[in-house]
Amino acid sequence: MMTVQSLLSEPARVDEPPAAREFSDALTQVVADGKPVIVCRNGADLAAVISLQHLELVREALARRQLDDLAAQIDWEQARKTMRPPQAWFEGDEPKPF
């Protein structure tokens, strides 16, 4: 499992590769070292190349943030007053979800 520390360390930087071979070397560095590489153009940071493991961590963090934002929009006090479990939960012999 990838640690958070690797996301917090300063990523390496490379100039925008003019040839496919140089870009391939940058990709190999990302995979081998597990550290992001920032691609630069004329000295300015342009993009980051990250491992798929880091991408999954970013996606998970963004999804959690989106859920937190949505949960913040819910009036929980009102939901407690108006929400009732479905009557079917109390009927029949099936295992109950509570």
A tleap script that builds the chain and sets N, CA, C and O, in Angstrom:
source leaprc.protein.ff14SB
mol = sequence {
  NMET MET THR VAL GLN SER LEU LEU SER GLU
  PRO ALA ARG VAL ASP GLU PRO PRO ALA ALA
  ARG GLU PHE SER ASP ALA LEU THR GLN VAL
  VAL ALA ASP GLY LYS PRO VAL ILE VAL CYS
  ARG ASN GLY ALA ASP LEU ALA ALA VAL ILE
  SER LEU GLN HIE LEU GLU LEU VAL ARG GLU
  ALA LEU ALA ARG ARG GLN LEU ASP ASP LEU
  ALA ALA GLN ILE ASP TRP GLU GLN ALA ARG
  LYS THR MET ARG PRO PRO GLN ALA TRP PHE
  GLU GLY ASP GLU PRO LYS PRO CPHE
}
set mol.1.N position { 0.846 -1.186 0.000 }
set mol.1.CA position { 0.000 0.000 0.000 }
set mol.1.C position { 0.888 1.244 0.000 }
set mol.1.O position { 1.894 1.283 0.708 }
set mol.2.N position { 0.533 2.243 -0.772 }
set mol.2.CA position { 1.296 3.482 -0.888 }
set mol.2.C position { 1.040 4.355 0.336 }
set mol.2.O position { -0.097 4.481 0.790 }
set mol.3.N position { 2.090 4.948 0.859 }
set mol.3.CA position { 1.937 5.789 2.038 }
set mol.3.C position { 1.649 7.223 1.637 }
set mol.3.O position { 1.947 7.641 0.519 }
set mol.4.N position { 1.067 7.970 2.559 }
set mol.4.CA position { 0.765 9.380 2.313 }
set mol.4.C position { 2.055 10.181 2.195 }
set mol.4.O position { 2.102 11.174 1.470 }
set mol.5.N position { 3.103 9.759 2.900 }
set mol.5.CA position { 4.372 10.485 2.876 }
set mol.5.C position { 4.851 10.708 1.447 }
set mol.5.O position { 5.336 11.795 1.131 }
set mol.6.N position { 4.728 9.703 0.568 }
set mol.6.CA position { 5.213 9.857 -0.800 }
set mol.6.C position { 4.442 10.925 -1.564 }
set mol.6.O position { 4.972 11.504 -2.512 }
set mol.7.N position { 3.198 11.197 -1.170 }
set mol.7.CA position { 2.439 12.262 -1.817 }
set mol.7.C position { 2.879 13.638 -1.331 }
set mol.7.O position { 2.698 14.629 -2.038 }
set mol.8.N position { 3.451 13.708 -0.139 }
set mol.8.CA position { 3.817 14.978 0.436 }
set mol.8.C position { 5.233 15.408 0.070 }
set mol.8.O position { 5.567 16.587 0.193 }
set mol.9.N position { 6.065 14.483 -0.375 }
set mol.9.CA position { 7.433 14.845 -0.722 }
set mol.9.C position { 7.454 15.652 -2.025 }
set mol.9.O position { 6.556 15.546 -2.861 }
set mol.10.N position { 8.490 16.445 -2.166 }
set mol.10.CA position { 8.615 17.305 -3.344 }
set mol.10.C position { 8.845 16.441 -4.576 }
set mol.10.O position { 9.783 15.645 -4.593 }
set mol.11.N position { 8.013 16.576 -5.613 }
set mol.11.CA position { 8.190 15.762 -6.815 }
set mol.11.C position { 9.385 16.242 -7.644 }
set mol.11.O position { 9.787 17.403 -7.560 }
set mol.12.N position { 9.939 15.340 -8.437 }
set mol.12.CA position { 11.006 15.696 -9.370 }
set mol.12.C position { 10.420 16.524 -10.507 }
set mol.12.O position { 9.212 16.508 -10.744 }
set mol.13.N position { 11.284 17.242 -11.202 }
set mol.13.CA position { 10.847 18.055 -12.339 }
set mol.13.C position { 11.693 17.714 -13.561 }
set mol.13.O position { 12.901 17.501 -13.456 }
set mol.14.N position { 11.047 17.667 -14.710 }
set mol.14.CA position { 11.764 17.441 -15.973 }
set mol.14.C position { 11.221 18.422 -16.992 }
set mol.14.O position { 10.072 18.857 -16.906 }
set mol.15.N position { 12.060 18.766 -17.961 }
set mol.15.CA position { 11.577 19.596 -19.057 }
set mol.15.C position { 10.693 18.751 -19.956 }
set mol.15.O position { 10.846 17.532 -20.028 }
set mol.16.N position { 9.773 19.406 -20.636 }
set mol.16.CA position { 8.879 18.702 -21.537 }
set mol.16.C position { 9.725 17.897 -22.515 }
set mol.16.O position { 10.528 18.467 -23.253 }
set mol.17.N position { 9.553 16.585 -22.527 }
set mol.17.CA position { 10.411 15.756 -23.377 }
set mol.17.C position { 10.188 16.041 -24.859 }
set mol.17.O position { 9.059 15.951 -25.341 }
set mol.18.N position { 11.261 16.388 -25.595 }
set mol.18.CA position { 11.107 16.641 -27.027 }
set mol.18.C position { 10.986 15.353 -27.830 }
set mol.18.O position { 10.533 15.378 -28.975 }
set mol.19.N position { 11.383 14.241 -27.249 }
set mol.19.CA position { 11.333 12.973 -27.979 }
set mol.19.C position { 10.628 11.916 -27.141 }
set mol.19.O position { 10.620 11.987 -25.912 }
set mol.20.N position { 10.048 10.953 -27.805 }
set mol.20.CA position { 9.311 9.895 -27.125 }
set mol.20.C position { 10.208 9.122 -26.163 }
set mol.20.O position { 9.745 8.685 -25.109 }
set mol.21.N position { 11.469 8.949 -26.503 }
set mol.21.CA position { 12.384 8.195 -25.638 }
set mol.21.C position { 12.548 8.904 -24.292 }
set mol.21.O position { 12.551 8.253 -23.247 }
set mol.22.N position { 12.682 10.204 -24.310 }
set mol.22.CA position { 12.840 10.944 -23.059 }
set mol.22.C position { 11.561 10.863 -22.227 }
set mol.22.O position { 11.621 10.756 -21.002 }
set mol.23.N position { 10.413 10.913 -22.888 }
set mol.23.CA position { 9.153 10.789 -22.150 }
set mol.23.C position { 9.042 9.401 -21.547 }
set mol.23.O position { 8.573 9.242 -20.420 }
set mol.24.N position { 9.470 8.405 -22.291 }
set mol.24.CA position { 9.461 7.037 -21.780 }
set mol.24.C position { 10.348 6.932 -20.544 }
set mol.24.O position { 9.989 6.245 -19.588 }
set mol.25.N position { 11.489 7.593 -20.547 }
set mol.25.CA position { 12.377 7.588 -19.379 }
set mol.25.C position { 11.699 8.240 -18.177 }
set mol.25.O position { 11.841 7.762 -17.052 }
set mol.26.N position { 10.967 9.323 -18.406 }
set mol.26.CA position { 10.251 10.002 -17.315 }
set mol.26.C position { 9.181 9.074 -16.732 }
set mol.26.O position { 9.016 9.008 -15.514 }
set mol.27.N position { 8.465 8.368 -17.585 }
set mol.27.CA position { 7.448 7.427 -17.113 }
set mol.27.C position { 8.081 6.303 -16.308 }
set mol.27.O position { 7.547 5.891 -15.278 }
set mol.28.N position { 9.213 5.812 -16.775 }
set mol.28.CA position { 9.921 4.756 -16.058 }
set mol.28.C position { 10.333 5.243 -14.672 }
set mol.28.O position { 10.250 4.495 -13.697 }
set mol.29.N position { 10.775 6.493 -14.584 }
set mol.29.CA position { 11.166 7.069 -13.295 }
set mol.29.C position { 9.967 7.118 -12.345 }
set mol.29.O position { 10.105 6.808 -11.162 }
set mol.30.N position { 8.808 7.501 -12.845 }
set mol.30.CA position { 7.600 7.561 -12.007 }
set mol.30.C position { 7.249 6.175 -11.481 }
set mol.30.O position { 6.951 6.013 -10.298 }
set mol.31.N position { 7.285 5.193 -12.345 }
set mol.31.CA position { 6.915 3.835 -11.945 }
set mol.31.C position { 7.963 3.240 -11.005 }
set mol.31.O position { 7.613 2.637 -9.990 }
set mol.32.N position { 9.237 3.403 -11.335 }
set mol.32.CA position { 10.310 2.782 -10.546 }
set mol.32.C position { 10.438 3.413 -9.164 }
set mol.32.O position { 10.576 2.703 -8.168 }
set mol.33.N position { 10.394 4.740 -9.099 }
set mol.33.CA position { 10.602 5.443 -7.835 }
set mol.33.C position { 9.315 5.652 -7.055 }
set mol.33.O position { 9.361 5.891 -5.848 }
set mol.34.N position { 8.171 5.569 -7.716 }
set mol.34.CA position { 6.898 5.818 -7.050 }
set mol.34.C position { 6.691 7.279 -6.701 }
set mol.34.O position { 5.817 7.606 -5.899 }
set mol.35.N position { 7.484 8.163 -7.295 }
set mol.35.CA position { 7.380 9.592 -7.020 }
set mol.35.C position { 6.874 10.323 -8.262 }
set mol.35.O position { 7.227 9.960 -9.384 }
set mol.36.N position { 6.051 11.347 -8.064 }
set mol.36.CA position { 5.571 12.121 -9.210 }
set mol.36.C position { 6.712 12.870 -9.889 }
set mol.36.O position { 7.729 13.181 -9.268 }
set mol.37.N position { 6.523 13.152 -11.166 }
set mol.37.CA position { 7.455 13.973 -11.938 }
set mol.37.C position { 6.658 15.130 -12.508 }
set mol.37.O position { 5.590 14.932 -13.087 }
set mol.38.N position { 7.174 16.336 -12.343 }
set mol.38.CA position { 6.511 17.513 -12.909 }
set mol.38.C position { 7.184 17.840 -14.234 }
set mol.38.O position { 8.408 17.949 -14.310 }
set mol.39.N position { 6.385 17.995 -15.267 }
set mol.39.CA position { 6.874 18.339 -16.603 }
set mol.39.C position { 6.852 19.861 -16.737 }
set mol.39.O position { 5.848 20.512 -16.449 }
set mol.40.N position { 7.971 20.406 -17.174 }
set mol.40.CA position { 8.104 21.860 -17.299 }
set mol.40.C position { 8.213 22.265 -18.769 }
set mol.40.O position { 8.688 21.499 -19.606 }
set mol.41.N position { 7.768 23.469 -19.058 }
set mol.41.CA position { 7.933 24.063 -20.395 }
set mol.41.C position { 8.471 25.463 -20.173 }
set mol.41.O position { 7.860 26.275 -19.479 }
set mol.42.N position { 9.612 25.734 -20.764 }
set mol.42.CA position { 10.249 27.041 -20.636 }
set mol.42.C position { 10.387 27.457 -19.168 }
set mol.42.O position { 10.201 28.624 -18.826 }
set mol.43.N position { 10.713 26.497 -18.314 }
set mol.43.CA position { 10.935 26.782 -16.902 }
set mol.43.C position { 9.682 26.860 -16.045 }
set mol.43.O position { 9.779 27.019 -14.828 }
set mol.44.N position { 8.517 26.750 -16.650 }
set mol.44.CA position { 7.260 26.825 -15.894 }
set mol.44.C position { 6.662 25.420 -15.752 }
set mol.44.O position { 6.639 24.646 -16.709 }
set mol.45.N position { 6.177 25.101 -14.540 }
set mol.45.CA position { 5.524 23.812 -14.329 }
set mol.45.C position { 4.285 23.714 -15.211 }
set mol.45.O position { 3.460 24.627 -15.254 }
set mol.46.N position { 4.171 22.595 -15.909 }
set mol.46.CA position { 3.087 22.427 -16.869 }
set mol.46.C position { 2.099 21.343 -16.446 }
set mol.46.O position { 0.886 21.545 -16.501 }
set mol.47.N position { 2.619 20.200 -16.026 }
set mol.47.CA position { 1.753 19.068 -15.678 }
set mol.47.C position { 2.521 18.130 -14.761 }
set mol.47.O position { 3.738 18.238 -14.614 }
set mol.48.N position { 1.790 17.211 -14.148 }
set mol.48.CA position { 2.420 16.203 -13.302 }
set mol.48.C position { 2.112 14.828 -13.857 }
set mol.48.O position { 1.001 14.555 -14.311 }
set mol.49.N position { 3.105 13.979 -13.812 }
set mol.49.CA position { 2.923 12.572 -14.160 }
set mol.49.C position { 2.990 11.811 -12.842 }
set mol.49.O position { 3.990 11.878 -12.127 }
set mol.50.N position { 1.908 11.080 -12.521 }
set mol.50.CA position { 1.850 10.346 -11.261 }
set mol.50.C position { 1.563 8.884 -11.545 }
set mol.50.O position { 1.042 8.533 -12.604 }
set mol.51.N position { 1.909 8.039 -10.591 }
set mol.51.CA position { 1.630 6.613 -10.739 }
set mol.51.C position { 0.124 6.381 -10.632 }
set mol.51.O position { -0.613 7.221 -10.114 }
set mol.52.N position { -0.306 5.253 -11.119 }
set mol.52.CA position { -1.727 4.907 -11.011 }
set mol.52.C position { -2.147 4.761 -9.552 }
set mol.52.O position { -3.288 5.060 -9.199 }
set mol.53.N position { -1.230 4.303 -8.705 }
set mol.53.CA position { -1.544 4.186 -7.279 }
set mol.53.C position { -1.835 5.561 -6.684 }
set mol.53.O position { -2.765 5.715 -5.893 }
set mol.54.N position { -1.041 6.556 -7.064 }
set mol.54.CA position { -1.289 7.908 -6.572 }
set mol.54.C position { -2.591 8.461 -7.139 }
set mol.54.O position { -3.328 9.161 -6.445 }
set mol.55.N position { -2.871 8.150 -8.389 }
set mol.55.CA position { -4.117 8.612 -8.998 }
set mol.55.C position { -5.313 8.058 -8.240 }
set mol.55.O position { -6.282 8.780 -8.005 }
set mol.56.N position { -5.261 6.801 -7.858 }
set mol.56.CA position { -6.358 6.204 -7.093 }
set mol.56.C position { -6.516 6.902 -5.745 }
set mol.56.O position { -7.640 7.125 -5.296 }
set mol.57.N position { -5.406 7.251 -5.095 }
set mol.57.CA position { -5.490 7.973 -3.827 }
set mol.57.C position { -6.122 9.349 -4.021 }
set mol.57.O position { -6.931 9.788 -3.203 }
set mol.58.N position { -5.753 10.021 -5.096 }
set mol.58.CA position { -6.330 11.343 -5.394 }
set mol.58.C position { -7.825 11.210 -5.650 }
set mol.58.O position { -8.622 11.992 -5.131 }
set mol.59.N position { -8.199 10.230 -6.441 }
set mol.59.CA position { -9.625 10.018 -6.725 }
set mol.59.C position { -10.414 9.724 -5.456 }
set mol.59.O position { -11.514 10.243 -5.265 }
set mol.60.N position { -9.851 8.894 -4.598 }
set mol.60.CA position { -10.527 8.562 -3.340 }
set mol.60.C position { -10.681 9.805 -2.463 }
set mol.60.O position { -11.736 10.027 -1.869 }
set mol.61.N position { -9.631 10.603 -2.387 }
set mol.61.CA position { -9.699 11.832 -1.585 }
set mol.61.C position { -10.741 12.790 -2.147 }
set mol.61.O position { -11.488 13.406 -1.386 }
set mol.62.N position { -10.800 12.923 -3.459 }
set mol.62.CA position { -11.794 13.804 -4.080 }
set mol.62.C position { -13.213 13.279 -3.860 }
set mol.62.O position { -14.136 14.059 -3.623 }
set mol.63.N position { -13.383 11.969 -3.937 }
set mol.63.CA position { -14.711 11.384 -3.704 }
set mol.63.C position { -15.159 11.620 -2.261 }
set mol.63.O position { -16.317 11.951 -2.008 }
set mol.64.N position { -14.229 11.446 -1.319 }
set mol.64.CA position { -14.578 11.702 0.085 }
set mol.64.C position { -14.932 13.166 0.303 }
set mol.64.O position { -15.863 13.488 1.042 }
set mol.65.N position { -14.186 14.043 -0.343 }
set mol.65.CA position { -14.477 15.474 -0.211 }
set mol.65.C position { -15.861 15.795 -0.776 }
set mol.65.O position { -16.614 16.572 -0.189 }
set mol.66.N position { -16.186 15.197 -1.905 }
set mol.66.CA position { -17.496 15.423 -2.509 }
set mol.66.C position { -18.609 14.909 -1.582 }
set mol.66.O position { -19.638 15.566 -1.424 }
set mol.67.N position { -18.403 13.740 -0.975 }
set mol.67.CA position { -19.397 13.211 -0.039 }
set mol.67.C position { -19.550 14.114 1.173 }
set mol.67.O position { -20.662 14.347 1.646 }
set mol.68.N position { -18.423 14.626 1.679 }
set mol.68.CA position { -18.492 15.557 2.812 }
set mol.68.C position { -19.266 16.817 2.445 }
set mol.68.O position { -20.065 17.316 3.238 }
set mol.69.N position { -19.025 17.334 1.229 }
set mol.69.CA position { -19.747 18.525 0.767 }
set mol.69.C position { -21.246 18.255 0.668 }
set mol.69.O position { -22.060 19.092 1.057 }
set mol.70.N position { -21.607 17.076 0.142 }
set mol.70.CA position { -23.025 16.722 0.028 }
set mol.70.C position { -23.656 16.526 1.401 }
set mol.70.O position { -24.780 16.967 1.639 }
set mol.71.N position { -22.936 15.868 2.301 }
set mol.71.CA position { -23.467 15.634 3.651 }
set mol.71.C position { -23.678 16.954 4.388 }
set mol.71.O position { -24.601 17.082 5.191 }
set mol.72.N position { -22.816 17.937 4.111 }
set mol.72.CA position { -22.942 19.240 4.762 }
set mol.72.C position { -24.215 19.967 4.319 }
set mol.72.O position { -24.695 20.861 5.016 }
set mol.73.N position { -24.756 19.588 3.172 }
set mol.73.CA position { -25.965 20.239 2.660 }
set mol.73.C position { -27.243 19.650 3.254 }
set mol.73.O position { -28.320 20.222 3.085 }
set mol.74.N position { -27.139 18.529 3.939 }
set mol.74.CA position { -28.320 17.863 4.497 }
set mol.74.C position { -28.678 18.499 5.833 }
set mol.74.O position { -27.816 18.719 6.684 }
set mol.75.N position { -29.938 18.784 5.999 }
set mol.75.CA position { -30.446 19.254 7.287 }
set mol.75.C position { -30.724 17.999 8.119 }
set mol.75.O position { -31.815 17.432 8.056 }
set mol.76.N position { -29.735 17.578 8.892 }
set mol.76.CA position { -29.832 16.313 9.614 }
set mol.76.C position { -30.943 16.327 10.658 }
set mol.76.O position { -31.586 15.302 10.884 }
set mol.77.N position { -31.177 17.450 11.286 }
set mol.77.CA position { -32.249 17.525 12.272 }
set mol.77.C position { -33.602 17.294 11.602 }
set mol.77.O position { -34.445 16.567 12.127 }
set mol.78.N position { -33.799 17.904 10.467 }
set mol.78.CA position { -35.042 17.704 9.717 }
set mol.78.C position { -35.148 16.262 9.230 }
set mol.78.O position { -36.229 15.675 9.253 }
set mol.79.N position { -34.031 15.694 8.790 }
set mol.79.CA position { -34.043 14.306 8.318 }
set mol.79.C position { -34.428 13.353 9.448 }
set mol.79.O position { -35.160 12.390 9.220 }
set mol.80.N position { -33.948 13.609 10.653 }
set mol.80.CA position { -34.301 12.760 11.798 }
set mol.80.C position { -35.803 12.808 12.081 }
set mol.80.O position { -36.405 11.805 12.465 }
set mol.81.N position { -36.391 13.969 11.888 }
set mol.81.CA position { -37.822 14.138 12.180 }
set mol.81.C position { -38.704 13.507 11.115 }
set mol.81.O position { -39.792 13.024 11.426 }
set mol.82.N position { -38.259 13.501 9.872 }
set mol.82.CA position { -39.127 13.077 8.772 }
set mol.82.C position { -38.814 11.697 8.211 }
set mol.82.O position { -39.673 11.094 7.568 }
set mol.83.N position { -37.627 11.188 8.432 }
set mol.83.CA position { -37.253 9.901 7.846 }
set mol.83.C position { -37.762 8.759 8.709 }
set mol.83.O position { -37.583 8.760 9.927 }
set mol.84.N position { -38.377 7.816 8.091 }
set mol.84.CA position { -38.861 6.624 8.771 }
set mol.84.C position { -38.366 5.410 7.978 }
set mol.84.O position { -38.320 5.460 6.749 }
set mol.85.N position { -37.996 4.329 8.659 }
set mol.85.CA position { -37.593 3.127 7.921 }
set mol.85.C position { -38.791 2.564 7.161 }
set mol.85.O position { -39.929 2.717 7.605 }
set mol.86.N position { -38.553 1.925 6.039 }
set mol.86.CA position { -39.661 1.328 5.277 }
set mol.86.C position { -40.381 0.270 6.111 }
set mol.86.O position { -39.754 -0.480 6.859 }
set mol.87.N position { -41.697 0.221 5.973 }
set mol.87.CA position { -42.517 -0.740 6.721 }
set mol.87.C position { -42.077 -2.170 6.441 }
set mol.87.O position { -42.198 -3.034 7.309 }
set mol.88.N position { -41.571 -2.427 5.247 }
set mol.88.CA position { -41.137 -3.778 4.881 }
set mol.88.C position { -40.032 -4.285 5.795 }
set mol.88.O position { -39.859 -5.496 5.935 }
set mol.89.N position { -39.292 -3.399 6.409 }
set mol.89.CA position { -38.225 -3.806 7.325 }
set mol.89.C position { -38.810 -4.535 8.544 }
set mol.89.O position { -38.136 -5.352 9.171 }
set mol.90.N position { -40.041 -4.234 8.861 }
set mol.90.CA position { -40.651 -4.797 10.055 }
set mol.90.C position { -41.536 -6.008 9.749 }
set mol.90.O position { -42.066 -6.638 10.665 }
set mol.91.N position { -41.691 -6.324 8.494 }
set mol.91.CA position { -42.559 -7.424 8.079 }
set mol.91.C position { -41.724 -8.605 7.612 }
set mol.91.O position { -40.570 -8.435 7.221 }
set mol.92.N position { -42.289 -9.782 7.647 }
set mol.92.CA position { -41.635 -10.978 7.136 }
set mol.92.C position { -40.603 -11.547 8.093 }
set mol.92.O position { -40.321 -10.994 9.156 }
set mol.93.N position { -40.051 -12.682 7.667 }
set mol.93.CA position { -39.104 -13.394 8.506 }
set mol.93.C position { -37.650 -13.198 8.083 }
set mol.93.O position { -36.754 -13.806 8.668 }
set mol.94.N position { -37.404 -12.369 7.087 }
set mol.94.CA position { -36.042 -12.142 6.617 }
set mol.94.C position { -35.226 -11.444 7.705 }
set mol.94.O position { -35.787 -10.789 8.583 }
set mol.95.N position { -33.898 -11.585 7.644 }
set mol.95.CA position { -33.057 -10.844 8.603 }
set mol.95.C position { -33.278 -9.341 8.460 }
set mol.95.O position { -33.451 -8.836 7.351 }
set mol.96.N position { -33.270 -8.643 9.569 }
set mol.96.CA position { -33.527 -7.207 9.587 }
set mol.96.C position { -32.205 -6.422 9.440 }
set mol.96.O position { -31.167 -6.878 9.919 }
set mol.97.N position { -32.235 -5.266 8.793 }
set mol.97.CA position { -31.019 -4.465 8.588 }
set mol.97.C position { -30.598 -3.692 9.815 }
set mol.97.O position { -29.718 -2.837 9.722 }
set mol.98.N position { -31.196 -3.960 10.962 }
set mol.98.CA position { -30.853 -3.230 12.182 }
set mol.98.C position { -30.607 -4.194 13.322 }
set mol.98.O position { -30.305 -3.768 14.437 }
savepdb mol mol.pdb
quit
